[in-house]
Amino acid sequence: MYANSTGRYADLDKEYSPTKNSKRFLNTAQPDIVVIEQFLKTTTEQTQNARKKYIVRESVTYRKNNFNASTVDNQVVDIYYKDKEHGSPIFVYIHGGYWQELDRHTSGSFVEPLVEQGYRVIAADYNLCPTVTLHGINEQINDFYEWLFRYANDTQASKISISGHSAGAYLSTLLFNKRIENWPGTERIDSFFLISGIFDLRECWSLPSVNPMNILNLDETSSKALSPICWELDLEFIEFAKRVNLQVYVIAAENDSDTFKGQSLAYAKKLEKHGLQIELKIFHSQTCVKTI
């Protein structure tokens, strides 16, 4: 038992295992396993349906550097749209899975409601641990962002929204400590949606539920260096965010553990302290409580 980020004592392996905090399938022998199976089944079906219903450009590469040719390379995106690719707003989704699971083939749940509202949706993928390290994934996603802004500029996107879930929310924060003002297309950024994010690795890097057999290649020093809660936000990015009225939504789900909710709260407060426009939203069933 450990003191978690809310100050309460908790079983951290359980706190950092989202499937063990779900209230679904409690009448089954192994609810957490059934939750995973149902999630994969549902999201795969939703992605397949989106591929059938809309135009999709699959496996568009954003790779900047060479990658081991003997290994499957997931430095690619799928781009979904209805009528036209040019001129429409972009919504990016970066999947979670503790940097070791999932991919764009289970990232289609967002597609239909957004495409029907005129967005094109970009499902971003990346290589997983242990094929690469967490630091290596961060470098890949930084390459993705450079590609994204060039693509948005070339296709005259009206705006860009970037979202990520869990580990994907972590990857969405990489822009906050980068000087991006001079990149073409960055003025099109409108909003970020950080959903059930993990922003502090110091407490969890050694947990089997998060990092089995140290698949992420972390230690006490690197877990701090790679934690967004510990990063200094780039001052030029802060001024840029203020100038373009960038909105950041930090979102926690009803059944997120207290520790996950605590991470969202702490990171939202960090961003707010630096003058960014923040909304922290914690969902309870069909309602949402705005806390800051």
N, C-alpha and C positions, 0 to 999 in steps of 0.2 A: 504494500500500500504506500502511495506517495501523495504529497500535496500537489494538486494540479494547478493550472493557471487561474482557477477561480478561488484558490485558497482552501478548497475542500480536499479531503483525503479520498483517493479513488484508486481503483485498479486501472493503471494506465494502459495496460494491454487492451482492456475492454473499452476504455475511453477513446482509444485511437483505432478501434475496430468498428466502423460505421454499421456493419451488418449485425453486430451484437447489440446495437442500440435501437434497432428497428422494432416496431410493435406489430409487425405483420407475421403471419404464419406461426404464431406462438403455439398453436395446437399441433404442430409437427414435431418430430423427434429432434431435428436439427434446424431450427428456424433460420439461423444465420446462413447455412448452406442453401436452403430453399430460397432465401432472399436473393442471393447471388445468381442462382439458376434462373429465377424469374426475371431479374434485371437483364441478364444477358439475352434471354429469350425475347423480352419485350423490346429492348433497344435494337436488337438485330432485326426484328420484324419491322419496326418503325423506319429503320435505315433502308431496308430493302424496298419498302413501300414508297419512300421518298425517291429512291432511284428510279422506280417505275413511273412515278407521277410527274417528275420534273426533269428539266434538262440538267445534266450533271457532267462536268468535266472532271474525270477521275485521275488521281495520281499525278497531279501537277507538281513538279519538283520545285523545291526552294533551296536545295542543297547548294552550299557555297564552296565547301571544301570536299576533298576526296574522301570516300568512305570505303571500307573493306568490301571489295567486290564479291567476296564469297558469302557475304551476309546480306539478308534481306534489308533493304534501306527504306525506312519509313519517313524520310524527310520529304514528305509530300502533303498535299492538301486535296480535298474534293470540293468543288465549287458547284453549288446548286442554285438554279434560278428558274424563273417561270417563262418570261417573254424575252427579256433582253439582259445582257450582262453589263453593258456600258451604261453609266449614268445612275444606276440604282444604288441605294445604300448597302453597305456591307455589314454583316453580323458574323463575327468570328467566334467559334467554339473550340476550346482546348480541353481535351478529355482528362480525367483523373485516372486513378488506379495506382497511387503511390509510386509512380514512375516505373512500374514493373508489369503493369497489366493494362488491358483494354487498347483500343485503337479507333480509327475513324469509322470502322465498320459497325461500331456500336454508338456512334455519335450523331445519329439522325433524328433524335427525338425533338430537337428544336426546329427542324427544317420546315415542316408543313405550316405551322402557325406563322412563321416569319416570312416564308416565301409568299404566302397568301396576302401578306401585308406589303408586298413589294420589295422585300429585301432579297439580296443574294446571300446565301449562307456558305461560309468557308469552314469546313471541318478540318482542323489542323492535326497532323499526326507527327510523331517523332519516334526515334529509336529508344528502346527500353533497356533498363538495367537487367542483367549485368553485361549486355552487349556493349553498353557505354556506361560511364559514370554519371552521377547526377550533375556534376559540373559540365560534362559533355553535353547532356540534354539542354542545359541552360544555354550553351553556345549554339546549339542547333536552333533553339527557339529565337535567339537573337538574330540568327540568319533569316528565320521565318519573318520576323518583324521588318527587316530591311526589304525582303521580297514583297511583303504585304503593302508597304507604303509606295513602293515603285508601281506595283500592280494597281493600287487604288488611284494613283496619279495618272497612270496610262489609260485607265478605263473610266476616268472622271467620276469616281464614286462621290455621291452627294454627302456621305458621312460614313464613319467607321465606328462600330461598337465592338468591344472585345470582351469576351466572357470566358470563364474557366471554372471547372468544378473540382474541388479538393486539390489534388496536385496540379490540376490545370489552372486553378485560381492562383496558386503559387507562381506558376509560369507566366501568368498574366501580369504579375508585378514587376517583371524584369525591366520594363520600360521606365519605371519610376526613378531609377538611379542612373539613367543614361541621358546623354545630351543628344536629343533627337530633333531639335528645332530646325536644323538645316537639312534634314532628310526630306526629299520631295514627298508630298502627300500627307505629312504628319498633321497639317492644319485641319485635316478632315476628321481627326479623332473627336468623337462626341461623348463617349461614355465607356466605363468599365463595369462589369458585373462579376464580382468575386464571390462565388457560391461555395459555401461550406469549405472555406480554404484552410490550408495548413501553412502558417507563416513563421513558425518557430520550431526548428528541428532539435534544439538543444535538449529538450525533455524526452524526445521520442526516438532519436536516431538509433539507440541501442535496444529498442523493443522488438521482440520477434514478430509482433503483429504488423509492424511498420517496415522493418529492415531485416528480414530473416537471413541468417548467415552473412550479414553485412553486404547484402546484394547491392546497396547504394554506394558502397565504398566510402563510408563516413567514419569520422572519429570525433572526439570532443572539440577539437580545433576547427575542423572543416564544417561540422554541424552549425557552429556559430557563424562562420564566414558565409555559409550558404543560407542563412535564415533572413528572410526579408524584414523581420521585426528588428534586426540588428543593423540593417543597411542604412547608410546616410542617403537621404533623397538628394538627387542632383538639384542644385539651386536653380540652374537654368530650366530644368524640367518643371520645377514648381512655378516659376514665373510664366513659362509657356502654358501650363495647365490653367493658371488664373486668366491668362489672356484669351484663351479659347473657351473659357467656361466649362472645362472638363468636369463631368460628373462621375463620381465613383460610388457604386452601390455595393456595400458589403452585406452579404446575405447569409443568414443561418437558418437551417431547416428545423422544423418542429422536433424531430427525433435526433438531431445532432446531440452528441454528448455535451455535458457542461464544459469539458475541456475544449472541444471544438468551438463552442459558442464563445468561450473565453478568449480563444485565439482571434476570432473575428472581431470581438469587442476591442481587444488590445491593438489590433492592427488599424481598425477604424479610428481609434483615438490618436494613433501615431500620425496617420494621414491628416486628420483634422488639425492636429497641433501645428502642422506645417502649412496650414492655410488652404488645403484642398477642399473642394465641395464634396461632402461625404453624407451618405445616408446609410445607416445601419438598420437592416430590416430582419427581424426574427419572426418567422412564420409559425403560427399556431393553427393547425387544421386549415380552415379556409380563410383565416384572418391573418393580418400582418401587424406587428407592433413595431413602430419606428422609435428607436431608443435614443439616437443622436441626430 
